[in-house]
Amino acid sequence: MRLRDENLVRREIDGETVLLDLATSTYFSSNTTGTFLLRLLAEDREREFLVAELAREFGLDAQEAAADADAFVAELVEQGLLV
């Protein structure tokens, strides 16, 4: 899965990210953890990679990292931000 790049503007500010969907004129913002995942999703990454990297970066166990990554990805899907 990959973050959509068409009609999408992404800006990082003080460790947080704001996305502007130009097609729908809606904003999406994320915290530090979300920003970390968005950086990974700017490239084509599989779920397992996201979970492993999230666990490594933030010292989470695999189950917690999986739940966090899945919830974040689900929100991006709901907003139409992934391809």
C-alpha positions in Angstrom: 0.0 0.0 0.0 1.1 3.5 -0.7 0.1 7.0 0.2 -1.8 8.6 -2.8 0.3 11.3 -4.4 -2.2 12.7 -6.9 -4.1 15.8 -5.6 -2.5 15.4 -2.2 -0.2 17.9 -0.5 1.8 16.7 2.6 3.6 19.0 5.0 5.5 18.0 8.2 5.5 20.6 10.9 7.3 20.0 14.2 7.0 16.2 14.0 3.4 16.2 12.9 2.0 15.9 9.4 -0.9 17.7 7.7 -2.3 16.3 4.5 -4.5 18.4 2.2 -6.7 16.5 -0.2 -7.0 18.9 -3.1 -9.8 16.8 -4.7 -12.1 17.1 -1.7 -10.6 20.1 0.1 -10.2 18.2 3.3 -7.4 18.1 5.8 -6.0 15.1 7.6 -3.5 15.6 10.4 -1.4 13.1 12.3 0.8 13.0 15.4 4.4 11.8 15.6 3.5 8.1 15.2 1.3 8.8 12.2 4.0 11.0 10.7 6.4 8.1 11.0 3.9 5.8 9.2 3.2 8.3 6.5 6.9 8.5 5.7 6.9 4.7 5.2 3.6 4.9 3.2 5.1 7.4 0.8 6.8 4.3 -0.5 5.0 1.1 -1.4 5.1 -0.9 1.9 3.4 -4.0 3.2 1.5 -4.2 6.5 4.1 -6.4 8.1 6.9 -3.9 7.3 4.8 -1.0 8.9 4.2 -3.0 12.0 7.8 -4.1 12.4 9.1 -0.6 11.9 6.6 1.0 14.2 7.5 -1.5 17.0 11.2 -0.9 16.5 11.0 2.9 16.4 8.6 3.3 19.4 9.5 0.3 21.5 6.1 -1.3 21.1 5.3 -5.0 21.3 4.1 -6.6 18.0 0.5 -6.7 19.0 0.3 -3.1 20.0 2.2 -2.0 16.9 -0.2 -4.0 14.7 -3.3 -2.5 16.3 -1.9 1.0 16.0 -0.8 0.5 12.4 -4.1 -1.1 11.4 -6.2 1.7 13.0 -4.1 4.4 11.2 -4.2 2.6 7.9 -8.0 2.1 8.2 -8.4 5.8 8.8 -6.3 6.6 5.7 -8.4 4.2 3.6 -11.6 5.7 4.9 -10.3 9.2 3.8 -9.3 7.8 0.4 -5.6 8.6 0.9 -4.1 5.3 0.0 -3.7 3.4 -3.3 
